Amino acid sequence: MATLSRRPSCNDSSEKEDKMGESAVDIEFPCSLTIHIPFPTHRLAKAAIGTLSVDEELSALVKRSFSLATASPSITHDDEAKTILRVDYKATTNRMLRVAVNGFFDSLGVVIQVMEELDVDVLHEKGIEALQGVQGVEQGMTGTTVTGA
């Protein structure tokens, strides 16, 4: 399930610090959103970042960056613990941010469906039930193929 670390925010250039005490807002790209998507394994998270980062943003009014993170901040040096895909978005307006994020979730849905169909880790470690209802994931999907044999 994707989680948002903060509400989407769009700050005017007069605001020096946001409510979290972070550094000054980017004047050119004042609207931002951070999304965390947990995966069952580091291998799947790495595959997702490799797949999703290939496509550049269609608009110069939106910037996006990808990274892998751990569930616990105390574990920083172990790559295998990095199972969370972090996506940081910056945009000039909330509308541009919304359009870009909607497109991202469409792509993410395709990536997750391919993983569910072709990768054993997704089905057996977490179970598909945790993914039902996520945008782009079909309801009632079981992850098994029924053959006539």
Backbone as a printed PyTorch tensor [residue, N CA C, xyz], in Angstrom:
tensor([[[  0.8450,  -1.1640,   0.0000],
         [  0.0000,   0.0000,   0.0000],
         [  0.8980,   1.2380,   0.0000]],

        [[  0.5970,   2.1880,  -0.8410],
         [  1.3580,   3.4300,  -0.8870],
         [  0.9330,   4.3240,   0.2620]],

        [[  1.8920,   4.9750,   0.8580],
         [  1.5760,   5.9040,   1.9340],
         [  2.1730,   7.2580,   1.6080]],

        [[  1.5050,   8.2880,   2.0310],
         [  2.0100,   9.6410,   1.8510],
         [  2.6360,  10.0670,   3.1560]],

        [[  3.8710,  10.5300,   3.0910],
         [  4.5270,  10.9330,   4.3280],
         [  4.0010,  12.2750,   4.8250]],

        [[  3.5430,  13.0850,   3.9220],
         [  2.9630,  14.3810,   4.2840],
         [  1.8480,  14.6740,   3.3130]],

        [[  0.9850,  15.5800,   3.7090],
         [ -0.0370,  16.0350,   2.7740],
         [  0.6440,  16.7780,   1.6370]],

        [[  0.0470,  16.7570,   0.4570],
         [  0.6060,  17.5820,  -0.6030],
         [  0.5960,  19.0360,  -0.1550]],

        [[  1.6510,  19.7410,  -0.4440],
         [  1.7000,  21.1350,  -0.0160],
         [  2.1330,  22.0140,  -1.1710]],

        [[  1.6120,  23.2050,  -1.1710],
         [  1.9930,  24.2020,  -2.1490],
         [  2.1700,  25.5000,  -1.3810]],

        [[  3.4120,  25.9050,  -1.2180],
         [  3.7230,  27.0710,  -0.3970],
         [  4.1140,  28.2380,  -1.2730]],

        [[  3.7090,  29.4350,  -0.8500],
         [  4.1360,  30.6100,  -1.6040],
         [  5.5870,  30.9280,  -1.2600]],

        [[  6.2160,  31.7380,  -2.0800],
         [  7.6460,  32.0030,  -1.9330],
         [  7.9800,  32.7980,  -0.6830]],

        [[  6.9970,  33.3860,  -0.0130],
         [  7.2860,  34.1550,   1.1930],
         [  7.5030,  33.2590,   2.4050]],

        [[  7.0920,  31.9940,   2.3090],
         [  7.2420,  31.0770,   3.4350],
         [  8.6680,  30.5370,   3.4540]],

        [[  9.3800,  30.7470,   4.5480],
         [ 10.7810,  30.3470,   4.6470],
         [ 10.9470,  28.9070,   5.1120]],

        [[ 10.0880,  28.4440,   6.0130],
         [ 10.1920,  27.1020,   6.5520],
         [  8.8200,  26.4770,   6.5950]],

        [[  8.7330,  25.1830,   6.2910],
         [  7.4280,  24.5410,   6.3900],
         [  7.1770,  24.0880,   7.8190]],

        [[  6.0110,  23.4850,   8.0580],
         [  5.6060,  23.1010,   9.4030],
         [  6.5000,  22.0320,  10.0040]],

        [[  7.2110,  21.2810,   9.1760],
         [  8.0840,  20.2230,   9.6630],
         [  9.4700,  20.7750,  10.0190]],

        [[  9.6860,  22.0580,   9.8450],
         [ 10.9720,  22.6520,  10.1710],
         [ 12.0310,  22.4040,   9.1130]],

        [[ 11.6120,  22.0390,   7.9040],
         [ 12.5630,  21.7610,   6.8440],
         [ 13.0290,  23.0550,   6.1940]],

        [[ 14.0250,  22.9360,   5.3250],
         [ 14.6240,  24.1120,   4.7090],
         [ 13.6390,  24.8420,   3.8050]],

        [[ 14.0900,  25.9670,   3.2910],
         [ 13.2430,  26.8550,   2.4900],
         [ 12.6310,  26.1250,   1.3000]],

        [[ 11.4510,  26.5650,   0.9190],
         [ 10.7040,  25.9810,  -0.1840],
         [ 11.3390,  26.4210,  -1.4990]],

        [[ 11.3730,  25.5230,  -2.4730],
         [ 11.8710,  25.8390,  -3.8030],
         [ 10.9160,  26.8440,  -4.4430]],

        [[ 11.4130,  28.0190,  -4.7800],
         [ 10.5760,  29.0900,  -5.3150],
         [  9.9790,  28.7030,  -6.6700]],

        [[ 10.7540,  28.0170,  -7.5120],
         [ 10.2600,  27.6310,  -8.8330],
         [  9.2680,  26.4750,  -8.7740]],

        [[  9.4200,  25.5970,  -7.7850],
         [  8.5680,  24.4130,  -7.6460],
         [  8.0340,  24.3410,  -6.2140]],

        [[  7.0710,  25.2020,  -5.8680],
         [  6.6200,  25.2900,  -4.4710],
         [  5.7080,  24.1470,  -4.0140]],

        [[  5.1330,  23.3950,  -4.9260],
         [  4.2070,  22.3090,  -4.5570],
         [  4.9790,  20.9980,  -4.4970]],

        [[  4.8130,  20.2660,  -3.4020],
         [  5.5900,  19.0390,  -3.2510],
         [  4.7680,  17.9200,  -2.6310]],

        [[  5.2150,  16.7010,  -2.8830],
         [  4.5710,  15.5070,  -2.3440],
         [  5.6170,  14.4040,  -2.2700]],

        [[  5.6280,  13.6770,  -1.1610],
         [  6.5020,  12.5220,  -1.0040],
         [  5.6310,  11.2870,  -0.8200]],

        [[  5.9130,  10.2580,  -1.6060],
         [  5.1500,   9.0160,  -1.5660],
         [  6.0980,   7.8880,  -1.1670]],

        [[  5.6650,   7.0390,  -0.2330],
         [  6.4270,   5.8530,   0.1620],
         [  5.6300,   4.6120,  -0.2360]],

        [[  6.2540,   3.7300,  -1.0160],
         [  5.5990,   2.5020,  -1.4560],
         [  6.4120,   1.3160,  -0.9460]],

        [[  5.8850,   0.5620,   0.0260],
         [  6.6300,  -0.5950,   0.5550],
         [  6.5210,  -1.8090,  -0.3730]],

        [[  7.6290,  -2.5300,  -0.5060],
         [  7.6740,  -3.7710,  -1.2680],
         [  8.1370,  -4.8890,  -0.3460]],

        [[  7.7900,  -6.1390,  -0.6660],
         [  8.1680,  -7.2580,   0.2050],
         [  9.6760,  -7.4800,   0.3050]],

        [[ 10.4130,  -7.1950,  -0.7770],
         [ 11.8580,  -7.4380,  -0.7780],
         [ 12.5910,  -6.2660,  -1.4290]],

        [[ 13.8990,  -6.2100,  -1.1540],
         [ 14.7580,  -5.2000,  -1.7760],
         [ 14.7950,  -5.4030,  -3.2950]],

        [[ 14.8330,  -6.6520,  -3.7230],
         [ 14.8940,  -6.9610,  -5.1480],
         [ 13.6960,  -6.3860,  -5.9000]],

        [[ 12.4980,  -6.5110,  -5.3220],
         [ 11.3030,  -5.9760,  -5.9740],
         [ 11.2860,  -4.4500,  -5.9520]],

        [[ 11.7310,  -3.8560,  -4.8520],
         [ 11.8000,  -2.3930,  -4.7740],
         [ 12.7820,  -1.8540,  -5.8110]],

        [[ 13.9100,  -2.5460,  -5.9550],
         [ 14.9250,  -2.1380,  -6.9300],
         [ 14.3900,  -2.2960,  -8.3610]],

        [[ 13.6370,  -3.3630,  -8.5990],
         [ 13.0310,  -3.5600,  -9.9230],
         [ 12.0190,  -2.4550, -10.2190]],

        [[ 11.2400,  -2.0740,  -9.2190],
         [ 10.2440,  -1.0110,  -9.4070],
         [ 10.9160,   0.3230,  -9.7160]],

        [[ 11.9700,   0.6580,  -8.9690],
         [ 12.6510,   1.9370,  -9.2130],
         [ 13.3000,   1.9330, -10.6000]],

        [[ 13.8530,   0.7940, -11.0020],
         [ 14.4630,   0.6990, -12.3210],
         [ 13.4520,   0.8420, -13.4450]],

        [[ 12.2730,   0.3100, -13.2330],
         [ 11.2170,   0.3670, -14.2460],
         [ 10.5780,   1.7460, -14.3190]],

        [[ 10.2440,   2.3050, -13.1690],
         [  9.5120,   3.5780, -13.1360],
         [ 10.3920,   4.7900, -13.4450]],

        [[ 11.6760,   4.7030, -13.1380],
         [ 12.5440,   5.8730, -13.3350],
         [ 12.9590,   6.0710, -14.7900]],

        [[ 12.6980,   5.0930, -15.6380],
         [ 13.0660,   5.2100, -17.0540],
         [ 12.2880,   6.3220, -17.7410]],

        [[ 11.0120,   6.4330, -17.4290],
         [ 10.1700,   7.4510, -18.0600],
         [ 10.3820,   8.8070, -17.4000]],

        [[ 10.7730,   9.7880, -18.2090],
         [ 10.9350,  11.1390, -17.6850],
         [  9.5710,  11.8080, -17.5770]],

        [[  9.4960,  12.8180, -16.7240],
         [  8.2570,  13.5890, -16.6140],
         [  7.9850,  14.2680, -17.9500]],

        [[  6.7230,  14.3040, -18.3390],
         [  6.3500,  14.8930, -19.6260],
         [  6.3910,  16.4140, -19.6040]],

        [[  6.2690,  16.9960, -18.4330],
         [  6.2310,  18.4470, -18.3140],
         [  7.4720,  18.9680, -17.5930]],

        [[  7.9810,  20.0740, -18.0810],
         [  9.1020,  20.7310, -17.4050],
         [  8.6430,  21.4280, -16.1280]],

        [[  7.3330,  21.4600, -15.8980],
         [  6.7780,  22.1020, -14.7100],
         [  6.7240,  21.1540, -13.5120]],

        [[  7.2150,  19.9200, -13.7080],
         [  7.2080,  18.9060, -12.6490],
         [  8.5830,  18.2560, -12.5720]],

        [[  9.0730,  18.0630, -11.3460],
         [ 10.3210,  17.3310, -11.1140],
         [ 10.0130,  16.1470, -10.2150]],

        [[ 10.7090,  15.0420, -10.4830],
         [ 10.4780,  13.8260,  -9.7120],
         [ 11.8170,  13.1620,  -9.4410]],

        [[ 11.9780,  12.6150,  -8.2340],
         [ 13.1810,  11.8490,  -7.9190],
         [ 12.7980,  10.5740,  -7.1810]],

        [[ 13.5920,   9.5320,  -7.3950],
         [ 13.3610,   8.2300,  -6.7870],
         [ 14.5120,   7.8770,  -5.8640]],

        [[ 14.2040,   7.1550,  -4.7980],
         [ 15.2320,   6.5890,  -3.9330],
         [ 14.6430,   5.3940,  -3.2030]],

        [[ 15.5240,   4.5760,  -2.6370],
         [ 15.0900,   3.4560,  -1.8100],
         [ 15.3830,   3.7940,  -0.3630]],

        [[ 14.4660,   3.4230,   0.5190],
         [ 14.6090,   3.7310,   1.9410],
         [ 14.3170,   2.4850,   2.7630]],

        [[ 14.6810,   2.5590,   4.0430],
         [ 14.3970,   1.4700,   4.9730],
         [ 13.1710,   1.8170,   5.8000]],

        [[ 12.5610,   0.8020,   6.3580],
         [ 11.4020,   1.0300,   7.2190],
         [ 11.8260,   1.6620,   8.5340]],

        [[ 13.0480,   1.3810,   8.9540],
         [ 13.5660,   1.9170,  10.2080],
         [ 14.7790,   2.7930,   9.9180]],

        [[ 14.7900,   4.0320,  10.3990],
         [ 15.9300,   4.9180,  10.1340],
         [ 17.2410,   4.4210,  10.7390]],

        [[ 17.1810,   3.5120,  11.7040],
         [ 18.4020,   3.0250,  12.3490],
         [ 19.1830,   2.0690,  11.4480]],

        [[ 18.5360,   1.4980,  10.4340],
         [ 19.1990,   0.5800,   9.5070],
         [ 19.4860,   1.3480,   8.2240]],

        [[ 20.7100,   1.8540,   8.0800],
         [ 21.0070,   2.6770,   6.9070],
         [ 22.0100,   2.0490,   5.9520]],

        [[ 22.8550,   1.1460,   6.4190],
         [ 23.9300,   0.6360,   5.5690],
         [ 23.5850,  -0.6730,   4.8650]],

        [[ 22.5310,  -1.3360,   5.2690],
         [ 22.1540,  -2.6150,   4.6890],
         [ 21.2280,  -2.3920,   3.4950]],

        [[ 21.7380,  -2.6360,   2.2830],
         [ 20.9220,  -2.4400,   1.0790],
         [ 19.7040,  -3.3470,   1.0580]],

        [[ 19.8260,  -4.5540,   1.5770],
         [ 18.7040,  -5.4960,   1.5750],
         [ 17.5390,  -4.9960,   2.4200]],

        [[ 17.7920,  -4.0930,   3.3680],
         [ 16.7290,  -3.5400,   4.2140],
         [ 15.9700,  -2.4200,   3.5140]],

        [[ 16.4970,  -1.9620,   2.3960],
         [ 15.8490,  -0.8750,   1.6510],
         [ 14.7530,  -1.4600,   0.7660]],

        [[ 13.5560,  -1.5430,   1.3310],
         [ 12.4260,  -2.1510,   0.6250],
         [ 11.3210,  -1.1440,   0.3260]],

        [[ 11.5560,   0.1120,   0.6290],
         [ 10.5350,   1.1420,   0.4210],
         [ 10.9720,   2.0670,  -0.7110]],

        [[ 10.1280,   2.1530,  -1.7240],
         [ 10.3750,   3.0760,  -2.8300],
         [  9.8670,   4.4460,  -2.4140]],

        [[ 10.7560,   5.4290,  -2.4150],
         [ 10.3860,   6.8040,  -2.0670],
         [ 10.3950,   7.6310,  -3.3500]],

        [[  9.2960,   8.3300,  -3.5720],
         [  9.1720,   9.1810,  -4.7560],
         [  8.8790,  10.5960,  -4.2770]],

        [[  9.7410,  11.5250,  -4.6420],
         [  9.5700,  12.9320,  -4.2770],
         [  9.1630,  13.7110,  -5.5200]],

        [[  8.0500,  14.3960,  -5.4050],
         [  7.5430,  15.2280,  -6.4960],
         [  7.6220,  16.6920,  -6.1080]],

        [[  7.9640,  17.5240,  -7.0930],
         [  7.8930,  18.9780,  -6.9630],
         [  7.2350,  19.4960,  -8.2320]],

        [[  6.3590,  20.4900,  -8.0700],
         [  5.6600,  21.0370,  -9.2360],
         [  5.3970,  22.5210,  -9.0400]],

        [[  5.0600,  23.1710, -10.1400],
         [  4.7900,  24.6090, -10.0820],
         [  3.4110,  24.9050,  -9.5150]],

        [[  2.4490,  23.9970,  -9.7280],
         [  1.0870,  24.1970,  -9.2140],
         [  0.5520,  22.8710,  -8.6800]],

        [[ -0.4760,  22.9540,  -7.8520],
         [ -1.1110,  21.7340,  -7.3500],
         [ -1.7150,  20.9200,  -8.4850]],

        [[ -2.2490,  21.5970,  -9.4890],
         [ -2.8320,  20.8840, -10.6280],
         [ -1.7730,  20.0670, -11.3510]],

        [[ -0.6200,  20.6480, -11.6190],
         [  0.4600,  19.9230, -12.2930],
         [  0.9320,  18.7520, -11.4350]],

        [[  0.9800,  18.9570, -10.1260],
         [  1.3660,  17.8910,  -9.2000],
         [  0.3640,  16.7390,  -9.2770]],

        [[ -0.9150,  17.0630,  -9.2420],
         [ -1.9700,  16.0450,  -9.2900],
         [ -1.9110,  15.2430, -10.5890]],

        [[ -1.7610,  15.9190, -11.7120],
         [ -1.7190,  15.2410, -13.0100],
         [ -0.5160,  14.2950, -13.0790]],

        [[  0.6360,  14.7560, -12.6240],
         [  1.8460,  13.9290, -12.6590],
         [  1.7160,  12.7110, -11.7500]],

        [[  1.1870,  12.9130, -10.5520],
         [  1.0480,  11.8120,  -9.5940],
         [  0.0110,  10.7990, -10.0830]],

        [[ -1.0700,  11.2630, -10.7020],
         [ -2.0530,  10.3350, -11.2730],
         [ -1.4060,   9.4350, -12.3260]],

        [[ -0.5980,  10.0190, -13.1860],
         [  0.1060,   9.2340, -14.1990],
         [  1.0740,   8.2450, -13.5740]],

        [[  1.7480,   8.6770, -12.5110],
         [  2.6780,   7.7910, -11.8090],
         [  1.9460,   6.5880, -11.2220]],

        [[  0.7900,   6.8260, -10.5850],
         [  0.0490,   5.7150,  -9.9830],
         [ -0.4780,   4.7460, -11.0430]],

        [[ -0.8050,   5.2460, -12.2250],
         [ -1.1860,   4.3440, -13.3160],
         [ -0.0140,   3.4250, -13.6680]],

        [[  1.1740,   3.9950, -13.8100],
         [  2.3680,   3.2020, -14.1220],
         [  2.7050,   2.2420, -12.9880]],

        [[  2.6000,   2.7100, -11.7580],
         [  2.8720,   1.8600, -10.5970],
         [  1.9170,   0.6670, -10.5670]],

        [[  0.6590,   0.9000, -10.8990],
         [ -0.3140,  -0.1890, -10.9390],
         [  0.0860,  -1.2730, -11.9240]],

        [[  0.5940,  -0.8740, -13.0880],
         [  1.0440,  -1.8410, -14.0910],
         [  2.2420,  -2.6240, -13.5610]],

        [[  3.2000,  -1.9360, -12.9510],
         [  4.3900,  -2.5970, -12.4040],
         [  3.9940,  -3.6190, -11.3450]],

        [[  3.1020,  -3.2440, -10.4500],
         [  2.6760,  -4.1530,  -9.3820],
         [  1.9230,  -5.3500,  -9.9590]],

        [[  1.0790,  -5.1210, -10.9560],
         [  0.3570,  -6.2460, -11.5660],
         [  1.3080,  -7.2260, -12.2400]],

        [[  2.3340,  -6.7150, -12.9090],
         [  3.3220,  -7.5990, -13.5360],
         [  4.0540,  -8.3940, -12.4590]],

        [[  4.4300,  -7.7370, -11.3710],
         [  5.0940,  -8.4440, -10.2750],
         [  4.1910,  -9.5300,  -9.6980]],

        [[  2.9200,  -9.2200,  -9.5470],
         [  1.9730, -10.2050,  -9.0060],
         [  1.8390, -11.4100,  -9.9200]],

        [[  1.8260, -11.1660, -11.2170],
         [  1.6590, -12.2570, -12.1740],
         [  2.9250, -13.0820, -12.3440]],

        [[  4.0910, -12.4430, -12.2660],
         [  5.3260, -13.1240, -12.6380],
         [  6.2900, -13.4010, -11.4960]],

        [[  6.0660, -12.8560, -10.3210],
         [  7.0430, -13.0050,  -9.2480],
         [  6.4350, -13.6830,  -8.0320]],

        [[  7.1020, -14.6990,  -7.5440],
         [  6.6170, -15.4790,  -6.4030],
         [  6.6360, -14.6610,  -5.1150]],

        [[  7.6280, -13.7880,  -4.9260],
         [  7.7560, -13.0170,  -3.6780],
         [  6.5100, -12.2090,  -3.3650]],

        [[  5.9290, -11.5820,  -4.3520],
         [  4.7760, -10.7160,  -4.1170],
         [  3.5960, -11.5220,  -3.6080]],

        [[  3.3790, -12.6810,  -4.1850],
         [  2.2210, -13.4880,  -3.8150],
         [  2.3800, -14.1680,  -2.4670]],

        [[  3.5630, -14.6630,  -2.1760],
         [  3.7250, -15.4910,  -0.9920],
         [  4.1830, -14.7440,   0.2480]],

        [[  4.9280, -13.6550,   0.1060],
         [  5.4050, -12.9430,   1.2930],
         [  4.3550, -12.0270,   1.8880]],

        [[  3.7180, -11.2160,   1.0790],
         [  2.7600, -10.2390,   1.5920],
         [  1.3210, -10.6490,   1.3280]],

        [[  1.1000, -11.3370,   0.2500],
         [ -0.2630, -11.6850,  -0.1190],
         [ -0.8860, -10.5640,  -0.9290]],

        [[ -1.6610, -10.9240,  -1.8820],
         [ -2.2750,  -9.9390,  -2.7670],
         [ -3.3760,  -9.1520,  -2.0740]],

        [[ -3.9220,  -9.7020,  -0.9930],
         [ -5.0150,  -9.0190,  -0.2990],
         [ -4.6090,  -7.6150,   0.1420]],

        [[ -3.3480,  -7.4410,   0.5110],
         [ -2.8810,  -6.1350,   0.9720],
         [ -2.8730,  -5.1070,  -0.1560]],

        [[ -2.8700,  -5.5660,  -1.4010],
         [ -2.7950,  -4.6430,  -2.5330],
         [ -4.1520,  -4.3470,  -3.1490]],

        [[ -5.1890,  -5.1130,  -2.8050],
         [ -6.4950,  -4.8790,  -3.4070],
         [ -7.0270,  -3.5100,  -3.0030]],

        [[ -7.5940,  -2.8250,  -3.9650],
         [ -8.1300,  -1.4970,  -3.7220],
         [ -7.1500,  -0.3920,  -4.0610]],

        [[ -5.8630,  -0.7340,  -4.2380],
         [ -4.8790,   0.2550,  -4.6480],
         [ -5.1930,   0.6290,  -6.0870]],

        [[ -5.0690,   1.9010,  -6.4070],
         [ -5.3730,   2.3630,  -7.7570],
         [ -4.5820,   1.5470,  -8.7720]],

        [[ -5.2600,   1.0130,  -9.7650],
         [ -4.5980,   0.2490, -10.8110],
         [ -4.5510,  -1.2430, -10.5450]],

        [[ -4.9030,  -1.6950,  -9.3410],
         [ -4.9130,  -3.1170,  -9.0240],
         [ -6.3610,  -3.5850,  -9.0370]],

        [[ -6.6300,  -4.5990,  -9.8210],
         [ -8.0010,  -5.0740,  -9.9840],
         [ -8.5080,  -5.7640,  -8.7270]],

        [[ -9.7740,  -5.5660,  -8.4200],
         [-10.4200,  -6.2480,  -7.3060],
         [-10.5910,  -7.7210,  -7.6580]],

        [[-10.4120,  -8.5890,  -6.6750],
         [-10.6520, -10.0110,  -6.8630],
         [ -9.5230, -10.7550,  -7.5370]],

        [[ -8.4150, -10.0810,  -7.8360],
         [ -7.2880, -10.7300,  -8.4810],
         [ -6.6730, -11.7260,  -7.4980]],

        [[ -6.3850, -12.9350,  -7.9510],
         [ -5.8500, -13.9490,  -7.0420],
         [ -4.3750, -14.2080,  -7.2530]],

        [[ -3.8390, -13.8380,  -8.3890],
         [ -2.4210, -14.0620,  -8.6420],
         [ -2.1240, -15.4630,  -9.1500]],

        [[ -3.1480, -16.2630,  -9.4010],
         [ -2.9370, -17.5980,  -9.9390],
         [ -3.5560, -17.6730, -11.3240]],

        [[ -3.0170, -18.5440, -12.1330],
         [ -3.5360, -18.7310, -13.4730],
         [ -4.2960, -20.0440, -13.5180]],

        [[ -5.4960, -20.0050, -14.0260],
         [ -6.3090, -21.2090, -14.1360],
         [ -6.1580, -21.7420, -15.5490]],

        [[ -5.7900, -23.0070, -15.6600],
         [ -5.6620, -23.6200, -16.9810],
         [ -6.7230, -24.6900, -17.1320]],

        [[ -7.0300, -25.0140, -18.3510],
         [ -8.0470, -26.0190, -18.6320],
         [ -7.5460, -27.4400, -18.4380]],

        [[ -6.2800, -27.6190, -18.1530],
         [ -5.7100, -28.9660, -18.0300],
         [ -6.0480, -29.6150, -16.7220]]])
